[in-house]
Amino acid sequence: NKGTARVDVSASADDAGGGDVDVAPPALSAPALVAIHAALMLLSWGLLLPTGAVLARFLKGGFAPPRGSARATWYRLHRACQLTGVVGMLGGFVAIAVHKGPAQFVGFGVSLAHMYTGIVVIALGLQQPIFALLRPHKPDAGEEPSALRAVWEVAHKYLGWLALLGGVSGVRSIGATTGIERQRPGGGGWRW
């Protein structure tokens, strides 16, 4: 029934001569919502956010700003990876929240640990763009950074790496929470 809609054209009590038309969009199935969650989180925490962090850590001095731009290329790439990763993370969170519905905190064992870790990681991940918006002015060359700037740099850096560690751990635990088995009986690789 993928892509179908229900239409009720039976006579209503108020309108003996005709009926109401009730067209509801098809709902995504539970496996589809879980797959969307997994794909978006894997893309965000497995590729985009780590790439953005690596750009900031290792390529900071390596790219000059393009002509006519005040921002270095590493920063522009870092920001693009981080913003896209955060949007993907939020999409993955929404998909799993819709899937779980009222049973948000029902689970056991590894599944429950994955969920609580995910909540903490999402909170840490969301604070990064908020930190970016509240970033104090960068000192000019030869100037000492203000105390607020120094605190901001430490918080942004280390809380970002902590979020990344948690996010990668959450992606890594996907096999335990979804029932992916590592080996087929008798060998032969991965199976779902």
C-alpha atoms as a printed R data frame, in Angstrom:
    type eleno elety resid chain resno       x       y      z
1   ATOM     1    CA   ASN     A     1   0.000   0.000  0.000
2   ATOM     2    CA   LYS     A     2   2.902   2.379 -0.506
3   ATOM     3    CA   GLY     A     3   1.798   5.714 -1.884
4   ATOM     4    CA   THR     A     4  -1.902   5.067 -1.379
5   ATOM     5    CA   ALA     A     5  -4.471   7.288  0.268
6   ATOM     6    CA   ARG     A     6  -7.813   6.379  1.821
7   ATOM     7    CA   VAL     A     7 -10.868   8.077  0.378
8   ATOM     8    CA   ASP     A     8 -14.172   7.766  2.269
9   ATOM     9    CA   VAL     A     9 -17.075   8.716  0.028
10  ATOM    10    CA   SER     A    10 -19.840   7.139  2.097
11  ATOM    11    CA   ALA     A    11 -22.868   9.256  2.958
12  ATOM    12    CA   SER     A    12 -22.571  11.303  6.139
13  ATOM    13    CA   ALA     A    13 -25.366  12.013  8.620
14  ATOM    14    CA   ASP     A    14 -25.414  15.714  7.671
15  ATOM    15    CA   ASP     A    15 -25.387  15.159  3.926
16  ATOM    16    CA   ALA     A    16 -27.690  12.355  2.847
17  ATOM    17    CA   GLY     A    17 -26.974  12.966 -0.822
18  ATOM    18    CA   GLY     A    18 -23.186  12.720 -0.766
19  ATOM    19    CA   GLY     A    19 -20.184  12.001  1.324
20  ATOM    20    CA   ASP     A    20 -17.119  13.509  2.795
21  ATOM    21    CA   VAL     A    21 -13.808  13.041  1.116
22  ATOM    22    CA   ASP     A    22 -11.111  12.182  3.619
23  ATOM    23    CA   VAL     A    23  -7.702  12.082  2.017
24  ATOM    24    CA   ALA     A    24  -4.871  11.322  4.430
25  ATOM    25    CA   PRO     A    25  -1.242  11.219  3.375
26  ATOM    26    CA   PRO     A    26   0.321   7.805  3.743
27  ATOM    27    CA   ALA     A    27   2.286   7.399  6.948
28  ATOM    28    CA   LEU     A    28   5.878   6.237  6.863
29  ATOM    29    CA   SER     A    29   6.296   2.730  8.176
30  ATOM    30    CA   ALA     A    30   8.304   2.011 11.304
31  ATOM    31    CA   PRO     A    31  11.158   0.386  9.352
32  ATOM    32    CA   ALA     A    32  11.315   3.430  7.052
33  ATOM    33    CA   LEU     A    33  11.533   5.833  9.999
34  ATOM    34    CA   VAL     A    34  14.255   3.755 11.652
35  ATOM    35    CA   ALA     A    35  16.144   3.601  8.342
36  ATOM    36    CA   ILE     A    36  15.853   7.390  7.929
37  ATOM    37    CA   HIS     A    37  17.110   7.855 11.499
38  ATOM    38    CA   ALA     A    38  20.030   5.503 10.910
39  ATOM    39    CA   ALA     A    39  20.974   7.005  7.538
40  ATOM    40    CA   LEU     A    40  20.860  10.615  8.745
41  ATOM    41    CA   MET     A    41  22.760   9.882 11.947
42  ATOM    42    CA   LEU     A    42  25.355   7.847 10.067
43  ATOM    43    CA   LEU     A    43  25.804  10.642  7.529
44  ATOM    44    CA   SER     A    44  25.954  13.301 10.264
45  ATOM    45    CA   TRP     A    45  28.044  11.618 12.971
46  ATOM    46    CA   GLY     A    46  29.918   9.219 10.704
47  ATOM    47    CA   LEU     A    47  30.968  11.672  7.981
48  ATOM    48    CA   LEU     A    48  29.966  15.342  8.108
49  ATOM    49    CA   LEU     A    49  30.628  16.309 11.731
50  ATOM    50    CA   PRO     A    50  33.942  14.411 11.997
51  ATOM    51    CA   THR     A    51  35.073  15.929  8.680
52  ATOM    52    CA   GLY     A    52  34.235  19.425  9.922
53  ATOM    53    CA   ALA     A    53  36.141  18.825 13.160
54  ATOM    54    CA   VAL     A    54  39.190  17.479 11.311
55  ATOM    55    CA   LEU     A    55  39.162  20.526  9.006
56  ATOM    56    CA   ALA     A    56  39.236  22.841 12.013
57  ATOM    57    CA   ARG     A    57  41.874  20.846 13.858
58  ATOM    58    CA   PHE     A    58  44.377  20.067 11.133
59  ATOM    59    CA   LEU     A    59  43.843  22.508  8.266
60  ATOM    60    CA   LYS     A    60  43.327  25.786 10.118
61  ATOM    61    CA   GLY     A    61  46.488  27.437  8.823
62  ATOM    62    CA   GLY     A    62  46.607  25.633  5.498
63  ATOM    63    CA   PHE     A    63  44.076  27.490  3.354
64  ATOM    64    CA   ALA     A    64  44.233  31.175  2.567
65  ATOM    65    CA   PRO     A    65  40.975  33.053  2.174
66  ATOM    66    CA   PRO     A    66  39.693  33.180 -1.404
67  ATOM    67    CA   ARG     A    67  40.149  36.565 -3.064
68  ATOM    68    CA   GLY     A    68  37.513  38.988 -1.838
69  ATOM    69    CA   SER     A    69  36.646  36.887  1.237
70  ATOM    70    CA   ALA     A    70  37.488  37.566  4.858
71  ATOM    71    CA   ARG     A    71  36.993  33.906  5.818
72  ATOM    72    CA   ALA     A    72  39.553  31.187  5.207
73  ATOM    73    CA   THR     A    73  38.564  28.192  3.108
74  ATOM    74    CA   TRP     A    74  39.048  25.768  6.029
75  ATOM    75    CA   TYR     A    75  36.531  27.784  8.050
76  ATOM    76    CA   ARG     A    76  33.964  27.883  5.261
77  ATOM    77    CA   LEU     A    77  34.271  24.108  4.765
78  ATOM    78    CA   HIS     A    78  34.161  23.520  8.540
79  ATOM    79    CA   ARG     A    79  31.010  25.596  8.867
80  ATOM    80    CA   ALA     A    80  29.319  23.901  5.885
81  ATOM    81    CA   CYS     A    81  30.086  20.409  7.239
82  ATOM    82    CA   GLN     A    82  28.951  21.316 10.750
83  ATOM    83    CA   LEU     A    83  25.700  23.015  9.716
84  ATOM    84    CA   THR     A    84  24.776  20.220  7.316
85  ATOM    85    CA   GLY     A    85  25.663  17.649  9.978
86  ATOM    86    CA   VAL     A    86  23.523  19.363 12.621
87  ATOM    87    CA   VAL     A    87  20.548  19.560 10.226
88  ATOM    88    CA   GLY     A    88  20.971  15.844  9.453
89  ATOM    89    CA   MET     A    89  21.244  15.074 13.174
90  ATOM    90    CA   LEU     A    90  17.987  16.931 13.848
91  ATOM    91    CA   GLY     A    91  16.286  15.104 10.976
92  ATOM    92    CA   GLY     A    92  17.437  11.768 12.396
93  ATOM    93    CA   PHE     A    93  16.179  12.754 15.828
94  ATOM    94    CA   VAL     A    94  12.771  13.758 14.461
95  ATOM    95    CA   ALA     A    95  12.489  10.484 12.515
96  ATOM    96    CA   ILE     A    96  13.131   8.347 15.594
97  ATOM    97    CA   ALA     A    97  10.911  10.531 17.803
98  ATOM    98    CA   VAL     A    98   8.013  10.083 15.343
99  ATOM    99    CA   HIS     A    99   8.714   6.340 15.220
100 ATOM   100    CA   LYS     A   100   8.786   5.941 19.013
101 ATOM   101    CA   GLY     A   101   5.766   8.181 19.608
102 ATOM   102    CA   PRO     A   102   4.509   8.083 23.190
103 ATOM   103    CA   ALA     A   103   6.879   5.207 24.047
104 ATOM   104    CA   GLN     A   104   9.959   7.466 23.919
105 ATOM   105    CA   PHE     A   105  11.715   6.089 26.965
106 ATOM   106    CA   VAL     A   106  10.722   2.448 26.677
107 ATOM   107    CA   GLY     A   107  13.517   0.031 26.021
108 ATOM   108    CA   PHE     A   108  16.111  -2.098 27.690
109 ATOM   109    CA   GLY     A   109  19.818  -2.843 27.701
110 ATOM   110    CA   VAL     A   110  21.856  -1.520 24.809
111 ATOM   111    CA   SER     A   111  18.806   0.099 23.196
112 ATOM   112    CA   LEU     A   112  18.150   2.185 26.289
113 ATOM   113    CA   ALA     A   113  21.832   3.128 26.576
114 ATOM   114    CA   HIS     A   114  21.831   4.129 22.873
115 ATOM   115    CA   MET     A   115  18.793   6.333 23.441
116 ATOM   116    CA   TYR     A   116  20.160   8.140 26.507
117 ATOM   117    CA   THR     A   117  23.577   8.552 24.917
118 ATOM   118    CA   GLY     A   118  21.822   9.952 21.846
119 ATOM   119    CA   ILE     A   119  19.954  12.534 23.920
120 ATOM   120    CA   VAL     A   120  23.192  13.751 25.541
121 ATOM   121    CA   VAL     A   121  25.021  13.780 22.198
122 ATOM   122    CA   ILE     A   122  22.223  15.742 20.512
123 ATOM   123    CA   ALA     A   123  22.307  18.299 23.345
124 ATOM   124    CA   LEU     A   124  26.095  18.603 22.978
125 ATOM   125    CA   GLY     A   125  25.765  18.770 19.195
126 ATOM   126    CA   LEU     A   126  23.168  21.540 19.376
127 ATOM   127    CA   GLN     A   127  25.256  23.663 21.712
128 ATOM   128    CA   GLN     A   128  27.995  23.930 19.059
129 ATOM   129    CA   PRO     A   129  26.060  26.183 16.631
130 ATOM   130    CA   ILE     A   130  24.778  28.149 19.620
131 ATOM   131    CA   PHE     A   131  28.385  28.630 20.744
132 ATOM   132    CA   ALA     A   132  29.262  29.738 17.217
133 ATOM   133    CA   LEU     A   133  26.560  32.420 17.331
134 ATOM   134    CA   LEU     A   134  27.839  33.654 20.700
135 ATOM   135    CA   ARG     A   135  31.513  33.624 19.666
136 ATOM   136    CA   PRO     A   136  33.444  36.569 21.147
137 ATOM   137    CA   HIS     A   137  35.524  38.729 18.836
138 ATOM   138    CA   LYS     A   138  38.766  37.132 17.643
139 ATOM   139    CA   PRO     A   139  41.796  39.183 18.687
140 ATOM   140    CA   ASP     A   140  43.898  40.887 16.040
141 ATOM   141    CA   ALA     A   141  47.380  39.572 15.290
142 ATOM   142    CA   GLY     A   142  49.648  40.128 18.307
143 ATOM   143    CA   GLU     A   143  46.698  40.825 20.622
144 ATOM   144    CA   GLU     A   144  45.903  38.633 23.604
145 ATOM   145    CA   PRO     A   145  42.452  37.025 23.518
146 ATOM   146    CA   SER     A   146  39.991  38.227 26.122
147 ATOM   147    CA   ALA     A   147  39.186  35.916 29.036
148 ATOM   148    CA   LEU     A   148  35.748  35.307 27.518
149 ATOM   149    CA   ARG     A   149  37.301  34.372 24.165
150 ATOM   150    CA   ALA     A   150  39.736  31.976 25.883
151 ATOM   151    CA   VAL     A   151  36.881  30.271 27.763
152 ATOM   152    CA   TRP     A   152  34.832  30.105 24.564
153 ATOM   153    CA   GLU     A   153  37.689  28.490 22.626
154 ATOM   154    CA   VAL     A   154  38.187  25.781 25.268
155 ATOM   155    CA   ALA     A   155  34.445  25.084 25.620
156 ATOM   156    CA   HIS     A   156  33.820  25.005 21.853
157 ATOM   157    CA   LYS     A   157  36.803  22.764 21.209
158 ATOM   158    CA   TYR     A   158  36.468  20.218 24.008
159 ATOM   159    CA   LEU     A   159  32.673  20.001 24.164
160 ATOM   160    CA   GLY     A   160  32.707  19.593 20.387
161 ATOM   161    CA   TRP     A   161  35.187  16.715 20.589
162 ATOM   162    CA   LEU     A   162  33.128  15.170 23.420
163 ATOM   163    CA   ALA     A   163  29.980  15.383 21.261
164 ATOM   164    CA   LEU     A   164  31.882  13.853 18.377
165 ATOM   165    CA   LEU     A   165  33.142  10.981 20.526
166 ATOM   166    CA   GLY     A   166  29.595  10.292 21.735
167 ATOM   167    CA   GLY     A   167  28.147  10.575 18.237
168 ATOM   168    CA   VAL     A   168  30.669   8.196 16.712
169 ATOM   169    CA   SER     A   169  30.057   5.785 19.620
170 ATOM   170    CA   GLY     A   170  26.329   5.973 18.941
171 ATOM   171    CA   VAL     A   171  26.842   5.219 15.258
172 ATOM   172    CA   ARG     A   172  29.148   2.365 16.230
173 ATOM   173    CA   SER     A   173  26.466   0.869 18.499
174 ATOM   174    CA   ILE     A   174  23.955   0.710 15.644
175 ATOM   175    CA   GLY     A   175  24.567  -3.003 15.111
176 ATOM   176    CA   ALA     A   176  23.698  -3.808 18.705
177 ATOM   177    CA   THR     A   177  20.520  -1.716 18.698
178 ATOM   178    CA   THR     A   178  19.068  -2.792 15.342
179 ATOM   179    CA   GLY     A   179  19.879  -6.470 15.388
180 ATOM   180    CA   ILE     A   180  22.462  -6.365 12.626
181 ATOM   181    CA   GLU     A   181  24.437  -9.544 12.930
182 ATOM   182    CA   ARG     A   182  28.114  -9.420 12.097
183 ATOM   183    CA   GLN     A   183  28.466 -12.791 10.441
184 ATOM   184    CA   ARG     A   184  26.116 -15.138  8.709
185 ATOM   185    CA   PRO     A   185  26.153 -18.643 10.059
186 ATOM   186    CA   GLY     A   186  29.044 -20.316  8.286
187 ATOM   187    CA   GLY     A   187  30.698 -16.991  7.329
188 ATOM   188    CA   GLY     A   188  29.904 -14.818  4.367
189 ATOM   189    CA   GLY     A   189  29.896 -11.270  5.702
190 ATOM   190    CA   TRP     A   190  27.251  -8.917  7.001
191 ATOM   191    CA   ARG     A   191  23.517  -9.467  7.038
192 ATOM   192    CA   TRP     A   192  20.547  -7.479  8.287
